[in-house]
Amino acid sequence: MGERRSRHVCQEKRNHAASAVTREVRRSARLNGTAGDIMLAARELYETEGVAASSMAAIARKAGVARSLVYYYFPDKQAVTDAVLDDYLEDMLESVSTWNELRIFGDMPAELKNCVSAFRRTLYTASGQP
């Protein structure tokens, strides 16, 4: 009987701790509009062709814009690459944030497995390819 009461008290504490936590919602740092379209085109090209093989002209063609417009938003290829990396990081942060919002406090072994699964879903396609 004492063990059951102890588990009930622990569950109540966990429920209270989970409901008492307030979290600040993080604003997304993703690019939108034309700059976002260019970055997504570059990301797709980088994933399929590689960074070295993806020229600014190829990125412009993929985005459906003039090369001069790519340079308007990004001064050079390094700036485009930085934006692509920022987008990947945004994916990771959103994944961790979602996991954190849904996790069950007090069940760390299971939640660490869920966190690793969230990272895998973010980093790899359904077929297991990076």
N, C-alpha and C positions, 0 to 999 in steps of 0.2 A: 504493500500500500504506500509506504514512504517513497519508494522508487517512482511510482506512477505520479505522485504529487510533485516530486522533484522535477520530473520531465515536464509536467504541466506548467510549473512555475518558470522553467527555462523557456518553454515555448511562448509564454506570455511576455517574458522579458524581450525575447527576440522580436515578437510582433510589435511591441512598444518601441523598441529601438529602431526597427525598420520604418515605422510610421512617423517617428519623431525626426528622422533625418530629412533635411530639406537640401536639395541640390540645385545649384545654379545651372540653368540651361546654357550650354555653350553655343555661341553663334558660329555658323559655318563660315569658313574662309574660302570657299570655292569661288572661282571666277565665273561670271555669268556674261550673257550677251556675246558679242563678237569675240572678245578675248577668251571667254570660256569655250566657244566653238573651236577656235584655233588651238587652244590647249588640248581639247579632246581629240582633235584630228592628229595632233602631234603624239599624244599618248597612244592612240591606235596604231599609228605608223611605227612608233618605237617598239610596240609589242609585236608587230608582225614583221617589220623590216630591220629593226635594230636602230639604235641612236645614230651610229656613224653613217648608216645608209640613208638616213632621213634628212634631206636638205630642206632649207627654208622654202624653196620653190615647191618641193613635194608636199610640205605641210600646207602651204597656201592652196595647192590644187585639191588636196584632201578636204580642206575646210571650205572650199568653194569661194575663196576670196583672192584678191590681187596680192601679190607678194609685198607690195608697198604697204598694204594694210597690216600684214603680219608684222612688218617693221615698225609700224605706227604703235602697235601694242607691245611689242617685244623688241628691244634694240638689237638682240643677237640670239643665236641658237642657244647659248647658255641660259639666257633668260627664259626661253621656252622650256628648256629642260628643267630649270628650277620650278617653273609653274607646274609641270607634269609631276615632279617629285612632291611638291606641295599637295597636289591632288591625291596622290597615293597616301600621303600622311593623313590627309583629311579622311580618307576611307578607313584607315586604321583607328583614328580617333573616334569616328562615328561608331565603329564596331565595338570598341572598348566602352564607350558611353552607353550604348544600347545594352551590352552585357551587364554593366554596372547597375543600370536601372532595373533589370529583370532578375538579378541574382538574389539568392536566398541567403540572408545573413546568418552566419553560424554554421554553414555547411561548406567550409573552405575546400576540402578535397574535391567535392563534386563541382564546385564553382570554378576552381582552377582548371578542371577538365573542360568546362563550358567556355572559359576564357580562351584556352588554347584552340578549341574548336572554332570560336569566333575569329581568331587570327587566321586560322587555316582557310576559312571561307573567304576572308578578305584577300589573302595572298594568292590563293589558288583557284582555278576554275573547277567546275563540277567534275571534270575529267582528271583532276589532279595536276594539271599543268600550271606553271607559274604565269 
